[in-house]
Amino acid sequence: MDFKRGILSLSLVICISVFPPVLAQQHDEHEHGAPVEFKMPTTYKAAVREVCLRLHEIEELMASKKLDQVHAQADVIRKVGDVAGQLALKPDSGVARNAIKEVNKAGRELASQFDAIDKAADSGDAAGTRKVFEEMRRLGDVLREHCPRDYACPMRCEGDKTYPKPGECPKCKMKLQDTLSHLDHSPKHGGVFFMAPDQKHHLEGTISKKREFRIHFYDEYTKPISAERFTAEATARSAGKDDGKPLTMRLAPDKTFLVGQVDPSIRFPLEIKVFIDFKDGERPQVFDFDFAGASKPPSRGEGVREVQRDGKRTEADAKRGH
């Protein structure tokens, strides 16, 4: 009898020791889903960019009330934050020697915020998640402050070419933009996405199968903003045609976008020229939208990060100050 009890006790010990971690792992996978795929940065600049990007993703998840997906983004920040100080020590990091201690501390503290934001998000505590996020953003700003800057044309006239100092694009003469700013240029509604010349606003144009044209507006962090502060005048034409027709733009009832109905005689592919007044004391800015067909909203979870290049802003317009 004692022998049987011993065997039973040993079996219980094995079950308690082995199965709970497995069950916990299954629970973790169920709650958080697959981890985010990313390439571990090998330079300090790439690390800072990764942190900025993930912070932006977390902010979007909070705004859309998808707190269950915060874990994966925060986990990337944890991993990158842990190595930020090491990357700053590299001779070519561009980080001043007297700033490395501060960078290392900020990176470690940023990584240490993982448990707090993970716990808050898992429990559905929106206010708690926001509180931890704000501290993470503050620490991210410390890392960003000591990161060497690269500058590029906001319209990407020269592709991915960058410059070490601010100035003007040699092609369109627009002011070069800090590449650590405006990290997310992905269309939110499957349309044509632009950054405005003032580098403070983004806009996206979409068109439906029935040729209803909409313009959505975003701030420099690509957060949606009300369209009621802007006005627009537009013309539309079939691609390659000279006879454009006026397109009246009005404010949508919920004030989230400007909308206009393209004349039914105009068929795809079509071109829409829009003059937008940002009410900043400057002349209206002109944007050219080219649509081969109706816009297709991105699938849920789709991680497209490239700017859709169907539209264009002409060099001549830029030289005229439009």
KACOR-V734274 format. One record per backbone hydrogen bond with DSSP energy under -1.0 kcal/mol. CO is the residue of the C=O (numbers start at 0). NH is the residue of the N-H. E is the energy in kcal/mol with one decimal. If there is no record, write none. Layout:
BEGIN
co & nh & e
CO & NH & E
CO & NH & E
END
This chain:
BEGIN
co & nh & e
0 & 4 & -2.4
1 & 5 & -2.2
2 & 6 & -2.1
3 & 7 & -2.5
4 & 8 & -2.7
5 & 9 & -2.4
6 & 10 & -2.2
7 & 11 & -2.2
8 & 12 & -2.2
9 & 13 & -2.1
10 & 14 & -2.3
11 & 15 & -2.7
12 & 16 & -2.2
13 & 17 & -2.3
14 & 18 & -1.8
17 & 21 & -1.0
18 & 22 & -2.9
19 & 23 & -3.0
20 & 24 & -2.3
21 & 25 & -2.4
22 & 26 & -2.5
23 & 27 & -2.7
24 & 28 & -2.4
25 & 29 & -2.2
26 & 30 & -2.7
27 & 31 & -2.5
28 & 32 & -2.1
42 & 46 & -1.9
43 & 47 & -2.4
44 & 48 & -2.2
45 & 49 & -2.1
46 & 50 & -2.3
47 & 51 & -2.6
48 & 52 & -2.4
49 & 53 & -2.4
50 & 54 & -2.4
51 & 55 & -2.0
52 & 56 & -2.1
53 & 57 & -2.4
54 & 58 & -2.2
55 & 59 & -2.0
56 & 60 & -2.2
57 & 61 & -2.4
58 & 62 & -2.1
59 & 63 & -2.0
60 & 65 & -3.1
61 & 64 & -1.1
65 & 68 & -1.9
66 & 69 & -1.6
69 & 73 & -2.7
70 & 74 & -2.2
71 & 75 & -1.2
72 & 76 & -1.7
73 & 77 & -2.3
74 & 78 & -2.1
75 & 79 & -2.6
76 & 80 & -3.0
77 & 81 & -1.5
79 & 82 & -1.0
82 & 86 & -2.4
83 & 87 & -2.0
84 & 88 & -1.0
86 & 89 & -1.0
89 & 92 & -2.0
95 & 98 & -1.9
98 & 102 & -2.5
99 & 103 & -2.9
100 & 104 & -2.1
101 & 105 & -2.5
102 & 106 & -2.6
103 & 107 & -2.3
104 & 108 & -2.6
105 & 109 & -2.4
106 & 110 & -2.3
107 & 111 & -2.0
109 & 112 & -1.1
110 & 113 & -1.5
112 & 116 & -2.3
113 & 117 & -2.6
114 & 118 & -2.4
115 & 119 & -2.2
116 & 120 & -2.5
117 & 121 & -2.5
118 & 122 & -1.6
119 & 124 & -2.4
120 & 123 & -1.4
123 & 125 & -1.3
124 & 128 & -2.5
125 & 129 & -2.4
126 & 130 & -2.2
127 & 131 & -2.0
128 & 132 & -2.5
129 & 133 & -2.3
130 & 134 & -1.2
131 & 135 & -2.2
132 & 136 & -2.8
133 & 137 & -1.9
134 & 138 & -2.1
135 & 139 & -2.4
136 & 140 & -2.1
137 & 141 & -1.2
138 & 142 & -1.7
139 & 143 & -2.4
140 & 144 & -2.3
141 & 145 & -1.0
143 & 146 & -1.6
149 & 178 & -2.5
150 & 162 & -2.8
151 & 176 & -3.7
152 & 155 & -1.7
155 & 158 & -1.6
157 & 160 & -1.5
162 & 150 & -2.6
166 & 175 & -3.0
168 & 172 & -1.7
173 & 168 & -2.9
176 & 151 & -2.3
177 & 180 & -1.8
191 & 204 & -2.5
193 & 202 & -2.2
195 & 198 & -2.4
200 & 195 & -3.0
201 & 217 & -2.6
202 & 193 & -2.9
203 & 215 & -2.9
204 & 191 & -2.6
205 & 213 & -2.5
206 & 294 & -3.0
207 & 210 & -2.0
210 & 261 & -2.4
211 & 207 & -1.4
212 & 259 & -2.4
213 & 205 & -2.2
214 & 257 & -2.0
215 & 203 & -2.3
216 & 224 & -2.1
217 & 201 & -2.4
218 & 221 & -2.1
222 & 218 & -2.1
226 & 229 & -1.8
230 & 276 & -2.7
232 & 274 & -3.3
233 & 246 & -2.9
234 & 272 & -2.4
235 & 244 & -3.2
236 & 270 & -3.2
237 & 240 & -2.3
241 & 243 & -1.7
244 & 235 & -2.7
249 & 258 & -3.0
251 & 254 & -2.1
254 & 226 & -2.6
256 & 251 & -2.7
257 & 214 & -2.5
258 & 249 & -2.6
259 & 212 & -3.1
262 & 265 & -2.1
268 & 238 & -2.7
269 & 290 & -2.8
270 & 236 & -2.2
271 & 288 & -3.2
272 & 234 & -2.0
273 & 286 & -2.5
274 & 232 & -2.1
275 & 284 & -2.6
276 & 230 & -1.4
284 & 275 & -3.2
286 & 273 & -2.8
287 & 311 & -2.6
288 & 271 & -2.9
290 & 269 & -2.4
298 & 301 & -2.2
311 & 287 & -1.7
313 & 317 & -1.9
314 & 318 & -2.2
315 & 319 & -1.7
316 & 321 & -2.6
317 & 320 & -1.0
321 & 285 & -2.6
END
